[in-house]
């Protein structure tokens, strides 16, 4: 099986992720996915080698992490963040336990 025969974005691909990972590691250690970046007009990438991942994670000037609004995080199912449209008064209130 080759990378051309694998669609990594299909739900069924999750069942065979380790097999897909081996193919990626061998054929495309840095794999571009057109249109799957942090916005529709950018590409996403899958890195499958430790050295490449470590290089990207450590060089935040060249590869800055994406900035996400809390509303985007909430849409993605991540909770616990303040709303982007929170008013100034609620941002400046202190907690009742330690901030007097």
Contact map, one row per residue, 1 for C-alpha under 8 A:
1110110000000000000000100000000000000000000000000000000000000000000000000000000000000000000000000000
1111110000000000000000100010000000000000000000000000000000000000000000000000000000000000000000000000
1111110000000000000100110011000000000000000000000000000000000000000000000000000000000000000000000000
0111111000000000000000000000000000000000000000000000000000000000000000000000000000000000000000000000
1111111000000000000000000000000000000000000000000000000000000000000000000000000000000000000000000000
1111111100001000000100000000000000000000000000000000000000000000000000000000000000000000000000000000
0001111111001000000000000000000000000000000000000000000000000000000000000000000000000000000000000000
0000011111001100000100000000000000000000000000000000000000000000000000000000000000000000000000000000
0000001111101000000000000000000000000000000000000000000000000000000000000000000000000000000000000000
0000001111111100000000000000000000000000000000000000000000000000000000000000000000000000000000000000
0000000011111100000000000000000000000000000000000000000000000000000000000000000000000000000000000000
0000000001111111000000000000000000000000000000000000000000000000000000000000000000000000000000000000
0000011111111111100100000000000000000000000000000000000000000000000000000000000000000000000000000000
0000000101111111100000000000000000000000000000000000000000000000000000000000000000000000000000000000
0000000000011111100000000000000000000000000000000000000000000000000000000000000000000000000000000000
0000000000011111111100000000000000000000000000000000000000000000000000000000000000000000000000000000
0000000000001111111110000000000000000000000000000000000000000000000000000000000000000000000000000000
0000000000000001111111000000000000000000000000000000000000000000000000000000000000000000000000000000
0000000000000001111111100000000000000000000000000000000000000000000000000000000000000000000000000000
0010010100001001111111110000000000000000000000000000000000000000000000000000000000000000000000000000
0000000000000000111111111000000000000000000000010000000000000000000000000000000000000000000000000000
0000000000000000011111111100000000000000000000000000000000000000000000000000000000000000000000000000
1110000000000000001111111111000000000000000000000000000000000000000000000000000000000000000000000000
0010000000000000000111111111111000000000000000010000000000000000000000000000000000000000000000000000
0000000000000000000011111111100000000000000000011000000000000000000000000000000000000000000000000000
0000000000000000000001111111100000000000000000000000000000000000000000000000000000000000000000000000
0110000000000000000000111111100000000000000000000000000000000000000000000000000000000000000000000000
0010000000000000000000111111111000000000000000000000000000000000000000000000000000000000000000000000
0000000000000000000000011111111000000000000001111000000000000000000000000000000000000000000000000000
0000000000000000000000010001111100000000000011110001000000000000000000000000000000000000000000000000
0000000000000000000000010001111110000000000011100000000000000000000000000000000000000000000000000000
0000000000000000000000000000011111000000001111000000000000000000000000000000000000000000000000000000
0000000000000000000000000000001111111000001111000000000000000000000000000000000000000000000000000000
0000000000000000000000000000000111111000011100000000000000000000000000000000000000000000000000000000
0000000000000000000000000000000011111011111100000000000000000000000000000000000000000000000000000000
0000000000000000000000000000000011111111011100000000000000000000000000000000000000000000000000000000
0000000000000000000000000000000011111111111110000000000000000000000000000000000000000000000000000000
0000000000000000000000000000000000011111011100000000000000000000010000000000000000000000000000000000
0000000000000000000000000000000000111111110000000000000000000000000000000000000000000000000000000000
0000000000000000000000000000000000111111111000000000000000000000000000000000000000000000000000000000
0000000000000000000000000000000000101011111000000000000000000000000000000000000000000000000000000000
0000000000000000000000000000000001111111111100000000000000000000000000000000000000000000000000000000
0000000000000000000000000000000111111101111110000000000000000000000000000000000000000000000000000000
0000000000000000000000000000000111111100011111000000000000000000000000000000000000000000000000000000
0000000000000000000000000000011110001000001111100000000000000000000000000000000000000000000000000000
0000000000000000000000000000111110000000000111110000000000000000000000000000000000000000000000000000
0000000000000000000000000000111000000000000011111001100000000000000000000000000000000000000000000000
0000000000000000000010011000110000000000000001111101100000000000000000000000000000000000000000000000
0000000000000000000000001000100000000000000000111111100000000000000000000000000000000000000000000000
0000000000000000000000000000000000000000000000011111110000000000000000000000000000000000000000000000
0000000000000000000000000000000000000000000000001111111000000000000000000000000000000000000000000000
0000000000000000000000000000010000000000000000111111111100000000000000000000000000000000000000000000
0000000000000000000000000000000000000000000000111111111110000000000000000000000000000000000000000000
0000000000000000000000000000000000000000000000000111111111000000000000000000000000000000000000000000
0000000000000000000000000000000000000000000000000011111111100000000000000000000000000000000000000000
0000000000000000000000000000000000000000000000000001111111110110000000000000000000000000000000000000
0000000000000000000000000000000000000000000000000000111111110010000000000000000000000000000000000000
0000000000000000000000000000000000000000000000000000011111110000000000000000000000000000000000000000
0000000000000000000000000000000000000000000000000000001111111111000000000000000000000000000000000000
0000000000000000000000000000000000000000000000000000000111111111100000000000000000000000000000000000
0000000000000000000000000000000000000000000000000000000000111111000000000000000000000000000000000000
0000000000000000000000000000000000000000000000000000000100111111000000000000000000000000000000000000
0000000000000000000000000000000000000000000000000000000110111111100000000000000000000000000000000000
0000000000000000000000000000000000000000000000000000000000111111110000000000000000000000000000000000
0000000000000000000000000000000000000000000000000000000000010011111000000000000000000000000000000000
0000000000000000000000000000000000000100000000000000000000000001111100000000000000000000000000000000
0000000000000000000000000000000000000000000000000000000000000000111110000000000000000000000000000000
0000000000000000000000000000000000000000000000000000000000000000011111011000000000000000000000000000
0000000000000000000000000000000000000000000000000000000000000000001111111000000000010000000000000000
0000000000000000000000000000000000000000000000000000000000000000000111111100000011110000000000000000
0000000000000000000000000000000000000000000000000000000000000000000011111110000000110000000000000000
0000000000000000000000000000000000000000000000000000000000000000000111111111000000000000000000000000
0000000000000000000000000000000000000000000000000000000000000000000111111111111000000000000000000000
0000000000000000000000000000000000000000000000000000000000000000000001111111111010000000000000000000
0000000000000000000000000000000000000000000000000000000000000000000000111111110000000000000000000000
0000000000000000000000000000000000000000000000000000000000000000000000011111110000000000000000000000
0000000000000000000000000000000000000000000000000000000000000000000000001111111000000000000000000000
0000000000000000000000000000000000000000000000000000000000000000000000001111111100000000000000000000
0000000000000000000000000000000000000000000000000000000000000000000000001100111110000000000000000000
0000000000000000000000000000000000000000000000000000000000000000000000000000011111000000000000000000
0000000000000000000000000000000000000000000000000000000000000000000001000100001111100000000000000000
0000000000000000000000000000000000000000000000000000000000000000000001000000000111110100000000000000
0000000000000000000000000000000000000000000000000000000000000000000001100000000011111100000000000000
0000000000000000000000000000000000000000000000000000000000000000000011100000000001111100000000000000
0000000000000000000000000000000000000000000000000000000000000000000000000000000000111110000000000000
0000000000000000000000000000000000000000000000000000000000000000000000000000000001111111011000000000
0000000000000000000000000000000000000000000000000000000000000000000000000000000000001111111000000000
0000000000000000000000000000000000000000000000000000000000000000000000000000000000000111111100000000
0000000000000000000000000000000000000000000000000000000000000000000000000000000000000011111110000000
0000000000000000000000000000000000000000000000000000000000000000000000000000000000000111111110000000
0000000000000000000000000000000000000000000000000000000000000000000000000000000000000111111110000000
0000000000000000000000000000000000000000000000000000000000000000000000000000000000000001111111000000
0000000000000000000000000000000000000000000000000000000000000000000000000000000000000000111111100000
0000000000000000000000000000000000000000000000000000000000000000000000000000000000000000000111110011
0000000000000000000000000000000000000000000000000000000000000000000000000000000000000000000011111111
0000000000000000000000000000000000000000000000000000000000000000000000000000000000000000000001111111
0000000000000000000000000000000000000000000000000000000000000000000000000000000000000000000000111111
0000000000000000000000000000000000000000000000000000000000000000000000000000000000000000000000111111
0000000000000000000000000000000000000000000000000000000000000000000000000000000000000000000001111111
0000000000000000000000000000000000000000000000000000000000000000000000000000000000000000000001111111
